[in-house]
Amino acid sequence: MGYDLARFEGEVDEELLCLICSGVLENPVQAPVCEHAFCSACIHEWLKRQSTCPVDRQVITSAQLQSVPRILKNLLARLTIQCCNVEFGCSAWVKLDVLNAHLSECEHNPKRPVHCDLGCGLVIPLDEIGQHNCVRELRSIIQTQSGQITDLLEKVQDQQQQLIENKQEILLLKDIMRSFSVSAANLSLPSPSRRSFIDHGGTDEVQRWIQTLQPARVTRWGGMISTPDAVLQAVIRRSLSDSGCPSCIIDDLMESAHERRWPPGLSTLETRQLNRRKYEQYFARRIPGKQAVIVMSCENQHMGEPMILEPGLVMIFAHGIE
């Protein structure tokens, strides 16, 4: 809304009046084509209801409004206006362009910010000093800041949880990369070198490792995962390594976790259906902490060659391990 015309000294040119509120232009803007000038607040409120100029009905939008020419701003700045705190005792007349600066310092301005001299040091409006209570205001500030601190703590906890999840993902990726590196290294080894582990007493190490694993019972053979993805395989590989499994057989065991390496008795759905009652005869050991078991060849010779691989089978399940 524009300034009240009665507050100005002398006559005010009609070109300096808002065509909507008829007051002296306040923060003026103009239409792009017809150049009619309006108070910024007045024209924006008008355009919320209809997108036309209030004078000649030309179509305009808020985005098209422009600043008024400098000459119009200069004419407005030279007008002399009475301080709006006249009812509180101020008798000052100032140029329009310094009105805001005067109001911030006017000793009669009821909203002039002042410092509380009772001890809290807060800056408050002059007209609220009588109702000001230091304890109440400080308590309110403390409560607000406590809420902000709580929000910050929650954000920190969320970020910490995100960091933990990111760390877990990084560990999984490292496991995958490590498995790829080991696989590549083993592929370059001639088969006699891998077999030399068994030839030089490696069988005893495998036996000692097997004895550290708890026997397991599979209650739902139908829950076996035939094609575990790379992440799941990496998790099982790491658990095997942590359990003390000899490194030279880990790759062979993990290869056997995928149906492409299963023995003939497990190779197709039809054979698995046909032999499903034989599964209970497997002697299985639990892979620590996982829904997976290991069926070692040395403990399952009674199953026959179609049902077992050297050095053993890793079976991963969705559920059903006791």
BELNOR-V663012 format. One record per backbone hydrogen bond with DSSP energy under -1.0 kcal/mol. NH is the residue of the N-H (numbers start at 0). CO is the residue of the C=O. E is the energy in kcal/mol with one decimal. If there is no record, write none. Layout:
nh=NH co=CO e=E
nh=NH co=CO e=E
This chain:
nh=2 co=23 e=-2.4
nh=6 co=3 e=-1.7
nh=7 co=4 e=-1.5
nh=8 co=79 e=-2.3
nh=15 co=12 e=-2.1
nh=16 co=13 e=-1.8
nh=17 co=22 e=-3.3
nh=18 co=36 e=-1.1
nh=21 co=17 e=-1.4
nh=23 co=2 e=-2.4
nh=24 co=15 e=-2.5
nh=28 co=37 e=-2.4
nh=29 co=65 e=-2.8
nh=30 co=35 e=-2.0
nh=37 co=28 e=-2.7
nh=39 co=25 e=-1.3
nh=42 co=38 e=-2.3
nh=43 co=39 e=-2.0
nh=44 co=40 e=-1.8
nh=45 co=41 e=-2.1
nh=46 co=42 e=-2.5
nh=48 co=45 e=-1.6
nh=49 co=45 e=-1.7
nh=51 co=49 e=-1.2
nh=52 co=57 e=-2.6
nh=56 co=52 e=-1.6
nh=59 co=50 e=-1.3
nh=63 co=60 e=-1.1
nh=64 co=61 e=-1.1
nh=65 co=29 e=-2.4
nh=72 co=68 e=-1.6
nh=73 co=69 e=-2.6
nh=74 co=70 e=-2.1
nh=75 co=71 e=-2.0
nh=76 co=72 e=-2.3
nh=77 co=73 e=-1.4
nh=78 co=75 e=-1.3
nh=80 co=93 e=-3.3
nh=81 co=6 e=-2.2
nh=82 co=91 e=-2.4
nh=85 co=82 e=-1.1
nh=87 co=84 e=-1.6
nh=88 co=85 e=-1.6
nh=89 co=84 e=-1.9
nh=93 co=80 e=-2.6
nh=95 co=78 e=-2.6
nh=96 co=76 e=-1.1
nh=97 co=94 e=-1.7
nh=98 co=95 e=-1.2
nh=101 co=97 e=-2.2
nh=102 co=98 e=-2.5
nh=103 co=99 e=-1.7
nh=105 co=101 e=-1.7
nh=108 co=105 e=-1.5
nh=111 co=108 e=-1.8
nh=113 co=123 e=-2.8
nh=115 co=121 e=-2.8
nh=123 co=113 e=-2.7
nh=125 co=111 e=-1.4
nh=126 co=109 e=-3.2
nh=127 co=124 e=-1.7
nh=128 co=125 e=-1.3
nh=136 co=132 e=-2.7
nh=137 co=133 e=-2.8
nh=138 co=134 e=-2.6
nh=139 co=135 e=-2.2
nh=140 co=136 e=-2.2
nh=141 co=137 e=-2.6
nh=142 co=138 e=-2.5
nh=143 co=139 e=-2.3
nh=144 co=140 e=-2.8
nh=145 co=141 e=-2.7
nh=146 co=142 e=-2.2
nh=147 co=143 e=-2.1
nh=148 co=144 e=-2.7
nh=149 co=145 e=-2.6
nh=150 co=146 e=-2.3
nh=151 co=147 e=-2.3
nh=152 co=148 e=-2.7
nh=153 co=149 e=-2.3
nh=154 co=150 e=-2.2
nh=155 co=151 e=-2.5
nh=156 co=152 e=-2.7
nh=157 co=153 e=-2.4
nh=158 co=154 e=-2.4
nh=159 co=155 e=-2.7
nh=160 co=156 e=-2.5
nh=161 co=157 e=-2.3
nh=162 co=158 e=-2.4
nh=163 co=159 e=-2.3
nh=164 co=160 e=-2.5
nh=165 co=161 e=-2.7
nh=166 co=162 e=-2.6
nh=167 co=163 e=-2.3
nh=168 co=164 e=-2.3
nh=169 co=165 e=-2.3
nh=170 co=166 e=-2.4
nh=171 co=167 e=-2.2
nh=172 co=168 e=-2.5
nh=173 co=169 e=-2.6
nh=174 co=170 e=-2.3
nh=175 co=171 e=-2.4
nh=176 co=172 e=-2.8
nh=177 co=173 e=-2.9
nh=178 co=174 e=-2.5
nh=179 co=175 e=-2.4
nh=180 co=176 e=-2.4
nh=181 co=177 e=-2.8
nh=182 co=178 e=-2.6
nh=183 co=179 e=-2.3
nh=184 co=180 e=-2.2
nh=185 co=181 e=-2.7
nh=186 co=182 e=-2.1
nh=187 co=183 e=-1.0
nh=192 co=189 e=-1.4
nh=193 co=189 e=-1.1
nh=194 co=190 e=-2.1
nh=195 co=191 e=-1.2
nh=198 co=194 e=-2.1
nh=199 co=195 e=-1.6
nh=200 co=197 e=-1.3
nh=201 co=196 e=-2.2
nh=205 co=201 e=-2.2
nh=206 co=202 e=-2.5
nh=207 co=203 e=-2.5
nh=208 co=204 e=-2.3
nh=209 co=205 e=-2.7
nh=210 co=206 e=-2.0
nh=211 co=208 e=-1.4
nh=212 co=209 e=-1.7
nh=215 co=283 e=-2.5
nh=218 co=319 e=-3.0
nh=222 co=219 e=-1.8
nh=223 co=220 e=-1.5
nh=224 co=315 e=-3.7
nh=232 co=228 e=-2.5
nh=233 co=229 e=-2.3
nh=234 co=230 e=-2.0
nh=235 co=231 e=-2.2
nh=236 co=232 e=-2.9
nh=237 co=233 e=-2.3
nh=238 co=234 e=-1.9
nh=239 co=235 e=-2.6
nh=240 co=236 e=-2.5
nh=241 co=237 e=-2.8
nh=242 co=238 e=-1.6
nh=243 co=240 e=-1.3
nh=244 co=239 e=-2.1
nh=248 co=245 e=-1.7
nh=252 co=248 e=-2.5
nh=253 co=249 e=-2.8
nh=254 co=250 e=-2.3
nh=255 co=251 e=-1.5
nh=256 co=253 e=-1.1
nh=257 co=254 e=-1.3
nh=258 co=225 e=-2.5
nh=260 co=257 e=-2.4
nh=264 co=305 e=-3.4
nh=265 co=262 e=-2.4
nh=271 co=267 e=-2.2
nh=272 co=268 e=-2.3
nh=273 co=269 e=-2.3
nh=274 co=270 e=-2.3
nh=277 co=274 e=-1.7
nh=280 co=277 e=-2.2
nh=281 co=278 e=-1.9
nh=284 co=293 e=-1.9
nh=285 co=213 e=-3.2
nh=286 co=291 e=-2.3
nh=289 co=286 e=-2.2
nh=291 co=289 e=-1.9
nh=292 co=314 e=-2.4
nh=293 co=284 e=-2.6
nh=294 co=312 e=-3.1
nh=296 co=310 e=-2.7
nh=299 co=296 e=-1.3
nh=302 co=299 e=-1.7
nh=303 co=300 e=-1.1
nh=306 co=303 e=-1.7
nh=307 co=304 e=-1.2
nh=312 co=294 e=-2.7
nh=314 co=292 e=-2.6
nh=316 co=290 e=-3.1
nh=317 co=222 e=-2.5
nh=321 co=216 e=-2.6
